[in-house]
Amino acid sequence: MTSQEMIAFKTTLKQTGSDLINKRIDQAKQMIASAQEAANSEEKSSAGDKYETGRAMGHLEKDMHARQQEENKSELDRLQKVNTGKIYTSAQPGAFIRCKEQSFFIAAGLGKQTINEETIFFLSPLSPIAKLLQGKKEGDIFLFNKEERTILSLF
């Protein structure tokens, strides 16, 4: 892979991550609106406690989705700050790490994703595995899931 191809690949990964997070933010917005609507439509009944409980549950659900939305916005902000236009020689935010068994992209905690028929683990820079990889270089060996992994390429 040429340097330009490496950068283009990482830029594609970053865009994929951004699209996923934006989709999560949109879903959270819809769920907030739905929870608010449910809380507002809860009708008073002769059993006043049921009405209050229903409204409270709607507000709790709305708050939970609002927290999820904020977490996703923070994750998107961290992702946007990642520099994919640089070829790295050690593992750090913005680096792509390929091992025989799996590949990692240190940018955002989005878990296992399949891109161009390749499985890539999107790691938050704050995650334990990203911290374990921090500073590692091509050829370095690390322990992942109780198995040794060798970094075949890193950029």
C-alpha positions as CSV (number, residue, x, y, z in Angstrom):
1,M,0.0,0.0,0.0
2,T,1.3,3.5,-0.9
3,S,1.2,6.3,1.7
4,Q,-1.7,7.9,-0.2
5,E,-3.6,4.6,-0.1
6,M,-3.0,4.3,3.6
7,I,-4.3,7.8,4.3
8,A,-7.3,7.2,2.0
9,F,-8.1,4.0,3.8
10,K,-7.9,5.6,7.3
11,T,-10.0,8.5,6.0
12,T,-12.6,6.0,4.9
13,L,-12.5,4.4,8.3
14,K,-12.9,7.8,10.0
15,Q,-15.9,8.6,7.7
16,T,-17.5,5.2,8.4
17,G,-17.1,5.9,12.2
18,S,-18.6,9.4,11.8
19,D,-21.6,8.0,9.9
20,L,-22.2,5.3,12.6
21,I,-22.0,7.8,15.4
22,N,-24.3,10.3,13.6
23,K,-26.8,7.5,13.1
24,R,-26.7,6.8,16.8
25,I,-27.2,10.4,17.6
26,D,-30.2,10.5,15.3
27,Q,-31.7,7.4,16.9
28,A,-31.2,8.9,20.3
29,K,-33.0,12.1,19.2
30,Q,-36.0,10.0,17.9
31,M,-36.1,8.0,21.1
32,I,-36.0,11.2,23.2
33,A,-38.9,12.6,21.2
34,S,-40.8,9.3,21.5
35,A,-40.3,9.2,25.3
36,Q,-41.4,12.8,25.7
37,E,-44.5,12.1,23.6
38,A,-45.3,9.1,25.7
39,A,-44.9,11.0,29.0
40,N,-47.0,13.9,27.7
41,S,-49.8,11.6,26.4
42,E,-50.1,9.7,29.7
43,E,-53.7,10.4,30.7
44,K,-54.9,11.1,34.2
45,S,-56.9,8.2,35.5
46,S,-58.8,7.5,38.7
47,A,-55.6,5.7,39.8
48,G,-53.4,8.9,40.1
49,D,-50.3,6.9,41.0
50,K,-50.4,5.1,37.7
51,Y,-50.5,8.4,35.9
52,E,-47.5,9.8,37.9
53,T,-45.6,6.5,37.5
54,G,-46.2,6.5,33.7
55,R,-45.0,10.1,33.4
56,A,-41.9,9.4,35.6
57,M,-41.0,6.4,33.5
58,G,-41.3,8.5,30.3
59,H,-39.0,11.1,31.8
60,L,-36.5,8.5,33.0
61,E,-36.4,7.0,29.5
62,K,-36.0,10.5,27.9
63,D,-33.1,11.2,30.3
64,M,-31.4,7.9,29.5
65,H,-31.5,8.7,25.7
66,A,-30.3,12.2,26.3
67,R,-27.3,10.8,28.1
68,Q,-26.6,8.4,25.2
69,Q,-26.9,11.3,22.8
70,E,-24.4,13.3,24.7
71,E,-22.0,10.4,25.0
72,N,-22.3,9.9,21.2
73,K,-21.6,13.6,20.6
74,S,-18.5,13.4,22.8
75,E,-17.3,10.3,20.9
76,L,-17.9,12.1,17.6
77,D,-15.9,15.1,18.8
78,R,-13.0,12.8,19.8
79,L,-13.2,11.1,16.4
80,Q,-13.2,14.4,14.5
81,K,-9.9,15.4,16.3
82,V,-8.2,12.2,15.1
83,N,-5.6,12.9,12.4
84,T,-5.9,10.3,9.6
85,G,-3.8,12.4,7.2
86,K,-0.6,11.2,8.8
87,I,1.3,7.9,8.6
88,Y,2.2,6.8,12.2
89,T,5.1,4.6,13.2
90,S,3.7,3.8,16.6
91,A,0.2,3.0,17.9
92,Q,-1.7,6.2,18.9
93,P,-5.0,7.9,18.1
94,G,-5.4,7.9,14.3
95,A,-3.2,4.8,13.8
96,F,-4.4,1.6,12.0
97,I,-2.8,-1.6,13.3
98,R,-2.9,-4.8,11.4
99,C,-2.2,-8.2,13.0
100,K,-2.7,-11.6,11.5
101,E,-5.8,-12.3,13.5
102,Q,-7.5,-8.9,13.5
103,S,-7.0,-5.2,12.8
104,F,-7.5,-2.2,15.0
105,F,-8.2,1.5,14.3
106,I,-7.6,3.8,17.3
107,A,-10.1,6.6,16.9
108,A,-13.6,5.9,18.5
109,G,-15.1,3.1,20.5
110,L,-17.4,1.6,17.9
111,G,-16.5,-2.0,18.4
112,K,-16.2,-4.6,15.6
113,Q,-17.1,-3.3,12.2
114,T,-16.8,-4.9,8.7
115,I,-15.4,-2.6,6.1
116,N,-14.6,-3.9,2.6
117,E,-15.0,-7.4,3.8
118,E,-12.4,-6.8,6.5
119,T,-13.1,-7.0,10.2
120,I,-11.7,-4.0,12.1
121,F,-12.0,-3.2,15.8
122,F,-12.7,0.6,16.3
123,L,-11.0,1.4,19.6
124,S,-11.5,4.4,21.8
125,P,-8.1,5.9,22.6
126,L,-9.3,5.6,26.3
127,S,-10.0,1.8,26.1
128,P,-7.7,-0.7,27.8
129,I,-6.7,-2.4,24.5
130,A,-5.8,1.0,23.0
131,K,-3.7,1.8,26.1
132,L,-2.0,-1.6,25.8
133,L,-1.2,-0.9,22.1
134,Q,0.0,2.7,22.9
135,G,3.6,3.2,21.6
136,K,3.8,-0.3,20.0
137,K,5.5,-0.5,16.6
138,E,5.5,-2.9,13.6
139,G,6.9,-6.3,14.7
140,D,6.0,-5.7,18.4
141,I,4.2,-8.5,20.2
142,F,1.3,-7.9,22.7
143,L,-1.1,-10.1,24.6
144,F,-4.8,-9.9,23.5
145,N,-7.5,-12.3,24.7
146,K,-4.7,-14.3,26.4
147,E,-3.0,-14.8,23.0
148,E,0.1,-13.3,21.6
149,R,-0.4,-11.0,18.6
150,T,2.2,-9.6,16.4
151,I,1.8,-6.2,14.7
152,L,2.3,-6.9,11.0
153,S,1.8,-3.3,9.8
154,L,1.0,0.0,11.4
155,F,0.2,3.3,9.7
